[in-house]
Amino acid sequence: MLGRVFLNTSISSVADVATLLNSLPGPDADARAAWSAREPQLTKPAGSLGRLEEISGWLSAWQGRHPPRLDRVRARVFAGNHGIAALGVSAFPPEVTVQMVANFRHGGAAINQLCKTFGIELDVIALELDRPTADFTQGPAMDEAEFARAFNTGMDSVPDDTDLLCIGEMGIGNTTPAAAIPGALYGGEARFWTGRGTGIEGAGLTRKTEVVAAGIERHRHEAPLAILRCLGGRELAAMAGAVLAARLKRVPVLLDGYVCTAAVAPLEAHTPGALDHCLVAHASAEPGHRRVLEKLGKAPLLDLGMRLGEASGAALAVGTVRAALACHVGMATFAEAGVAAGG
């Protein structure tokens, strides 16, 4: 079986990210084979646990060991502020980002309760909240140096001994870049990608859609990774960095909702298969999320109408992953239980 990689690298440009994407490790064939040998012997009809079976196999292959473990499950919530928030795209002002980070750190948010429930270590990482990114309708949201700092912050947030990583975000206005990024990557009208976010509607939703359309038009000819720099925010770049570091360290990942999935979609657009170590935890109520999932070819584990962000859907899905592992590791085989296979 393949060992874990101890990462000692940093990026200084979009080109450096592209270089790392050119040498991604694949799943561990030996670990997958060991999982495949055990799974059919368990006391149940073949395939009867549906995606739970697939999840335990995914976990084993990407951890590079059998049986897999979930001793160290970690959530990383990245927070950033956006220049386009000044354009009236959110129902809340940017200072709410700072206030919510304080709430996370005092244990008062939904993500705190979910992490406690499912045994997840939570870290909240704020990225230059006093300095919003630039207005992407007028130019790139981040220059190369800003992008690199944020991306490296995400890469540095993943401990080597992590068994499963949950990725999420907080940032007033960030469903606007989340809509603009797939619009620039995949095409289609801005209204197909733009949702209510924090609850904006009417003239506010119209304005938000116009901002998304302007961003798409300005940056749609850029390469996928440059689209992330030009349209994303610091927390989006950090999420992409964490997901790339997780791949290099053989850490499987649960992606949260729309903002998280949009942030990492450029990695897959640049290098097909770059997100094979990731499962999408849930389908967001934001309408554009399902369209992104179709482009990525990924089916969500849960569909509960959630649209909170802050890794809440990813943390909730940890319960499903723990159940999958418990069944694969803890069930008796037909031979152990004295049950005739197929009987």
Secondary structure as the mmCIF struct_conf table of DSSP 4:
data_model
#
loop_
_struct_conf.conf_type_id
_struct_conf.id
_struct_conf.beg_label_comp_id
_struct_conf.beg_label_asym_id
_struct_conf.beg_label_seq_id
_struct_conf.end_label_comp_id
_struct_conf.end_label_asym_id
_struct_conf.end_label_seq_id
HELX_LH_PP_P HELX_LH_PP_P1 LEU A 2 VAL A 5
BEND BEND1 SER A 12 SER A 13
HELX_RH_AL_P HELX_RH_AL_P1 VAL A 14 LEU A 21
TURN_TY1_P TURN_TY1_P1 ASN A 22 SER A 23
HELX_RH_AL_P HELX_RH_AL_P2 ALA A 29 ARG A 38
HELX_RH_3T_P HELX_RH_3T_P1 GLU A 39 GLN A 41
STRN STRN1 LEU A 42 LEU A 42
BEND BEND2 THR A 43 LYS A 44
TURN_TY1_P TURN_TY1_P2 ALA A 46 GLY A 50
HELX_RH_AL_P HELX_RH_AL_P3 ARG A 51 GLN A 63
TURN_TY1_P TURN_TY1_P3 GLY A 64 GLY A 64
BEND BEND3 ARG A 65 PRO A 67
BEND BEND4 ASP A 71 ASP A 71
STRN STRN2 VAL A 73 ALA A 79
HELX_RH_3T_P HELX_RH_3T_P2 GLY A 83 LEU A 87
BEND BEND5 GLY A 88 GLY A 88
BEND BEND6 SER A 90 PHE A 92
TURN_TY1_P TURN_TY1_P4 PRO A 94 PRO A 94
HELX_RH_AL_P HELX_RH_AL_P4 GLU A 95 ARG A 105
TURN_TY1_P TURN_TY1_P5 HIS A 106 GLY A 107
BEND BEND7 ALA A 109 ALA A 109
HELX_RH_AL_P HELX_RH_AL_P5 ALA A 110 PHE A 118
TURN_TY1_P TURN_TY1_P6 GLY A 119 GLY A 119
STRN STRN3 ILE A 120 ALA A 126
TURN_TY1_P TURN_TY1_P7 LEU A 129 ASP A 130
BEND BEND8 ARG A 131 ARG A 131
HELX_LH_PP_P HELX_LH_PP_P2 PRO A 132 ALA A 134
TURN_TY1_P TURN_TY1_P8 PHE A 136 GLN A 138
BEND BEND9 GLY A 139 GLY A 139
BEND BEND10 ALA A 141 MET A 142
HELX_RH_AL_P HELX_RH_AL_P6 GLU A 144 ASP A 156
TURN_TY1_P TURN_TY1_P9 SER A 157 SER A 157
BEND BEND11 VAL A 158 VAL A 158
TURN_TY1_P TURN_TY1_P10 ASP A 160 ASP A 161
BEND BEND12 ASP A 163 ASP A 163
STRN STRN4 LEU A 164 MET A 170
TURN_TY1_P TURN_TY1_P11 ILE A 172 ASN A 174
HELX_RH_AL_P HELX_RH_AL_P7 THR A 175 TYR A 186
HELX_RH_AL_P HELX_RH_AL_P8 ALA A 190 TRP A 193
TURN_TY1_P TURN_TY1_P12 GLY A 197 GLY A 199
TURN_TY1_P TURN_TY1_P13 GLY A 202 GLY A 202
HELX_RH_AL_P HELX_RH_AL_P9 ALA A 203 HIS A 219
TURN_TY1_P TURN_TY1_P14 ARG A 220 HIS A 221
BEND BEND13 GLU A 222 GLU A 222
HELX_RH_AL_P HELX_RH_AL_P10 PRO A 224 LEU A 231
HELX_RH_AL_P HELX_RH_AL_P11 ARG A 234 LEU A 248
TURN_TY1_P TURN_TY1_P15 LYS A 249 ARG A 250
STRN STRN5 VAL A 253 LEU A 255
BEND BEND14 GLY A 257 GLY A 257
HELX_RH_AL_P HELX_RH_AL_P12 TYR A 258 HIS A 270
BEND BEND15 THR A 271 THR A 271
TURN_TY1_P TURN_TY1_P16 PRO A 272 HIS A 277
STRN STRN6 CYS A 278 VAL A 280
STRN STRN7 HIS A 282 HIS A 282
BEND BEND16 ALA A 285 GLU A 286
HELX_RH_AL_P HELX_RH_AL_P13 PRO A 287 LEU A 296
TURN_TY1_P TURN_TY1_P17 GLY A 297 GLY A 297
BEND BEND17 LEU A 301 LEU A 301
STRN STRN8 LEU A 302 LEU A 302
BEND BEND18 LEU A 304 LEU A 304
TURN_TY1_P TURN_TY1_P18 GLU A 310 ALA A 311
HELX_RH_AL_P HELX_RH_AL_P14 SER A 312 GLY A 330
BEND BEND19 MET A 331 MET A 331
HELX_LH_PP_P HELX_LH_PP_P3 ALA A 332 ALA A 332
STRN STRN9 THR A 333 THR A 333
HELX_RH_AL_P HELX_RH_AL_P15 PHE A 334 ALA A 337
TURN_TY1_P TURN_TY1_P19 GLY A 338 GLY A 338
TURN_TY1_P TURN_TY1_P20 ALA A 341 GLY A 342
#
